[in-house]
């Protein structure tokens, strides 16, 4: 066995988004953990406890699970999960980190109009950082699901779950967060990282993923799949991404 990989979902998502990746990694000899983020996936709709839940809460929960393991795992995070993977790596809790379309950490400015528009859309909701937020299909279809076939967009969207407005505030409006919850001290990250971008991603564009890789100049490898979007885990060419991840891990570990 190659060891353990912990797969961390992004905003509005859950462990289900790693179903294909889980099978691929297990076939390659990995033990796979797919934890749910705090208060996600509660039956009956939004869990009101999500209001006031932030990135540090998510990271603390994941750190506790890692602490129960015999050794540090490989962390594989998608979108906001990619930011959480960096926060955990900075605590010395990662053997390696694979960041799929990672949400930028504190200090990385938006690289596109689409990223700015996403933040402005949240501002229209008022005090969104105090709310539990639902995704909207039309917005998801144009952005995170834009590279999925039309007949699959709705099916994937139906599996989305509510998200913490505070966590999104900490990701997108880090400059106004006095607690700097999204801050990653790159000096404390000492493991190899693979940063993968989708060339047609409108949520975290390739330039933003490259900025994340540039934060770790001696440790990070950047890779782009030009015809893929944000949902690298679920699009038609997901297996090519999964194979790139396991091939890279075999080379660096």
C-alpha positions as CSV (number, residue, x, y, z in Angstrom):
1,X,0.0,0.0,0.0
2,X,1.2,3.5,-0.9
3,X,-0.2,5.1,2.3
4,X,-3.2,7.2,3.1
5,X,-4.7,10.0,1.0
6,X,-7.3,12.3,2.5
7,X,-9.6,14.0,0.0
8,X,-11.1,17.3,1.1
9,X,-14.2,18.7,-0.7
10,X,-14.8,22.3,-1.6
11,X,-17.6,24.7,-0.9
12,X,-21.1,23.4,-1.5
13,X,-19.7,19.9,-2.0
14,X,-19.3,16.7,-0.1
15,X,-17.4,13.4,-0.1
16,X,-19.6,12.2,-3.1
17,X,-17.6,14.3,-5.5
18,X,-14.5,12.0,-5.0
19,X,-16.3,8.8,-5.9
20,X,-14.4,8.3,-9.1
21,X,-11.1,9.5,-7.6
22,X,-11.5,7.2,-4.7
23,X,-11.8,4.1,-7.0
24,X,-8.8,5.2,-9.0
25,X,-6.6,5.8,-5.9
26,X,-7.7,2.6,-4.3
27,X,-6.9,0.6,-7.4
28,X,-3.4,2.3,-7.3
29,X,-2.9,0.9,-3.8
30,X,-3.9,3.9,-1.7
31,X,-6.1,4.0,1.4
32,X,-8.6,6.7,0.8
33,X,-10.4,8.9,3.4
34,X,-13.1,11.2,2.3
35,X,-14.3,13.2,5.4
36,X,-17.3,15.6,5.2
37,X,-16.8,19.1,6.3
38,X,-18.4,20.2,9.5
39,X,-22.3,20.6,9.3
40,X,-22.3,19.5,5.6
41,X,-24.8,17.0,4.2
42,X,-27.3,17.2,7.1
43,X,-30.6,15.5,6.2
44,X,-33.5,17.9,5.7
45,X,-31.6,20.8,4.2
46,X,-29.4,23.5,5.6
47,X,-27.8,23.0,9.1
48,X,-28.3,26.3,10.9
49,X,-25.0,25.6,12.7
50,X,-23.2,26.4,9.5
51,X,-23.7,30.1,10.2
52,X,-20.6,31.2,12.0
53,X,-18.6,28.2,10.9
54,X,-15.3,29.1,9.3
55,X,-12.1,27.8,7.7
56,X,-10.4,27.2,11.0
57,X,-13.3,25.1,12.2
58,X,-13.0,22.9,9.1
59,X,-9.2,22.7,9.4
60,X,-9.3,21.9,13.1
61,X,-11.7,19.0,12.4
62,X,-9.5,17.6,9.7
63,X,-6.4,18.0,11.8
64,X,-8.1,16.0,14.6
65,X,-8.8,13.2,12.1
66,X,-5.2,13.3,10.8
67,X,-3.9,13.2,14.4
68,X,-5.6,9.8,14.8
69,X,-3.6,8.3,11.9
70,X,-0.3,6.5,12.2
71,X,1.4,8.8,9.7
72,X,0.7,12.1,7.9
73,X,-1.4,11.5,4.8
74,X,-1.3,12.9,1.3
75,X,-3.9,15.7,1.2
76,X,-5.9,16.1,-2.0
77,X,-8.2,19.1,-1.9
78,X,-10.5,20.6,-4.5
79,X,-11.3,24.3,-4.6
80,X,-11.9,25.5,-1.0
81,X,-10.6,22.0,0.0
82,X,-7.3,23.0,-1.7
83,X,-7.0,26.0,0.6
84,X,-7.7,23.8,3.6
85,X,-5.0,21.4,2.4
86,X,-2.5,24.2,2.4
87,X,-3.6,25.3,5.9
88,X,-3.0,21.8,7.2
89,X,0.3,21.4,5.3
90,X,1.4,24.6,7.1
91,X,0.7,22.8,10.4
92,X,3.1,20.0,9.3
93,X,0.2,17.5,8.7
94,X,0.8,16.6,5.1
95,X,3.1,14.1,3.4
96,X,2.3,15.8,0.1
97,X,-0.5,17.9,-1.2
98,X,-2.5,17.8,-4.4
99,X,-4.4,21.0,-5.0
100,X,-7.1,20.8,-7.6
101,X,-8.3,24.3,-8.7
102,X,-7.4,25.5,-5.2
103,X,-9.1,28.6,-3.7
104,X,-6.4,31.3,-3.3
105,X,-5.0,31.8,0.1
106,X,-4.8,35.2,2.0
107,X,-2.9,37.7,-0.1
108,X,-3.6,36.4,-3.6
109,X,-5.8,38.8,-5.5
110,X,-8.4,37.8,-8.1
111,X,-7.0,37.2,-11.6
112,X,-10.1,37.5,-13.7
113,X,-13.4,39.3,-14.1
114,X,-15.2,36.1,-13.3
115,X,-13.6,35.8,-9.9
116,X,-14.4,39.5,-9.1
117,X,-18.0,39.0,-10.2
118,X,-18.4,36.0,-7.9
119,X,-17.3,38.2,-4.9
120,X,-19.6,41.0,-6.0
121,X,-22.5,38.6,-6.3
122,X,-22.1,37.7,-2.6
123,X,-22.1,41.4,-1.7
124,X,-25.6,41.7,-3.2
125,X,-26.9,39.3,-0.4
126,X,-26.2,41.8,2.4
127,X,-24.5,40.3,5.5
128,X,-23.8,37.0,3.8
129,X,-21.0,36.2,6.2
130,X,-23.7,35.7,8.9
131,X,-25.8,33.4,6.7
132,X,-26.1,29.8,5.5
133,X,-25.9,30.0,1.7
134,X,-27.4,27.9,-1.1
135,X,-26.0,27.7,-4.6
136,X,-28.1,28.8,-7.6
137,X,-28.3,26.5,-10.6
138,X,-27.9,29.2,-13.2
139,X,-24.7,30.6,-11.6
140,X,-23.3,27.1,-11.1
141,X,-24.1,26.0,-14.7
142,X,-22.3,29.1,-16.0
143,X,-19.3,28.8,-13.7
144,X,-18.4,25.6,-11.8
145,X,-20.4,23.3,-14.0
146,X,-19.6,24.9,-17.4
147,X,-17.6,22.0,-18.7
148,X,-20.1,19.3,-17.8
149,X,-22.5,18.0,-20.4
150,X,-25.9,19.8,-20.1
151,X,-27.6,16.6,-19.1
152,X,-25.3,16.1,-16.1
153,X,-25.2,19.7,-14.8
154,X,-28.6,19.4,-13.1
155,X,-27.8,15.9,-11.6
156,X,-24.5,17.2,-10.1
157,X,-26.1,20.4,-8.9
158,X,-28.8,18.4,-7.1
159,X,-26.1,17.0,-4.9
160,X,-24.7,20.4,-3.8
161,X,-25.2,21.3,-0.1
162,X,-25.5,24.6,1.7
163,X,-22.3,26.4,2.6
164,X,-21.1,28.8,5.4
165,X,-21.2,32.4,4.4
166,X,-18.4,33.0,6.9
167,X,-16.1,30.5,5.2
168,X,-16.8,32.1,1.8
169,X,-16.1,35.6,3.3
170,X,-12.8,34.3,4.6
171,X,-11.9,33.0,1.2
172,X,-13.0,35.8,-1.1
173,X,-12.8,38.8,1.2
174,X,-9.6,37.9,3.1
175,X,-8.5,41.5,3.1
176,X,-11.4,42.4,5.5
177,X,-10.9,39.4,7.8
178,X,-9.2,40.5,11.0
179,X,-8.5,36.9,11.9
180,X,-6.8,36.2,8.6
181,X,-8.3,32.7,8.5
182,X,-7.2,32.1,5.0
183,X,-3.5,33.0,5.7
184,X,-1.0,30.2,4.9
185,X,2.5,30.7,6.1
186,X,4.4,29.3,3.2
187,X,7.6,29.0,5.2
188,X,5.9,26.3,7.3
189,X,5.0,24.2,4.3
190,X,7.7,21.6,3.7
191,X,6.1,19.0,1.5
192,X,5.8,18.7,-2.3
193,X,2.7,20.2,-3.9
194,X,0.9,19.6,-7.2
195,X,-1.3,22.5,-8.3
196,X,-3.7,21.6,-11.1
197,X,-5.8,24.1,-13.1
198,X,-8.5,23.7,-15.6
199,X,-8.0,25.9,-18.6
200,X,-11.7,26.7,-18.9
201,X,-12.2,27.2,-15.1
202,X,-14.2,30.4,-14.4
203,X,-14.2,29.9,-10.6
204,X,-10.4,29.7,-10.0
205,X,-8.7,30.6,-13.3
206,X,-5.3,29.1,-14.2
207,X,-3.5,32.4,-13.4
208,X,-4.8,32.1,-9.8
209,X,-3.7,28.5,-9.5
210,X,-0.3,29.5,-10.9
211,X,-0.1,32.2,-8.2
212,X,-0.7,29.5,-5.6
213,X,2.1,27.4,-7.1
214,X,4.4,30.4,-7.1
215,X,3.9,30.7,-3.3
216,X,6.0,27.5,-3.0
217,X,8.8,28.0,-5.6
218,X,10.9,25.1,-4.4
219,X,8.1,22.7,-3.7
220,X,5.2,23.1,-6.2
221,X,4.6,21.7,-9.6
222,X,2.0,23.4,-11.8
223,X,-0.1,21.6,-14.3
224,X,-3.0,22.7,-16.6
225,X,-5.7,20.7,-18.4
226,X,-6.6,23.2,-21.0
227,X,-10.1,21.8,-22.0
228,X,-11.3,21.3,-18.4
229,X,-13.2,23.5,-16.0
230,X,-13.6,23.7,-12.3
231,X,-15.1,20.3,-11.6
232,X,-11.9,18.4,-12.5
233,X,-13.2,15.5,-10.4
234,X,-16.4,15.0,-12.4
235,X,-15.8,16.0,-16.0
236,X,-15.3,13.6,-18.8
237,X,-11.5,13.6,-18.6
238,X,-11.4,13.2,-14.8
239,X,-9.3,10.0,-15.2
240,X,-6.5,11.9,-16.9
241,X,-6.4,14.2,-13.9
242,X,-6.5,11.3,-11.5
243,X,-3.7,9.5,-13.3
244,X,-1.6,12.7,-13.3
245,X,-2.0,12.9,-9.5
246,X,-1.0,9.3,-8.9
247,X,1.9,9.4,-11.4
248,X,3.2,12.6,-9.7
249,X,2.9,11.0,-6.2
250,X,4.8,8.0,-7.4
251,X,7.6,10.3,-8.7
252,X,7.9,12.5,-5.6
253,X,7.3,10.1,-2.7
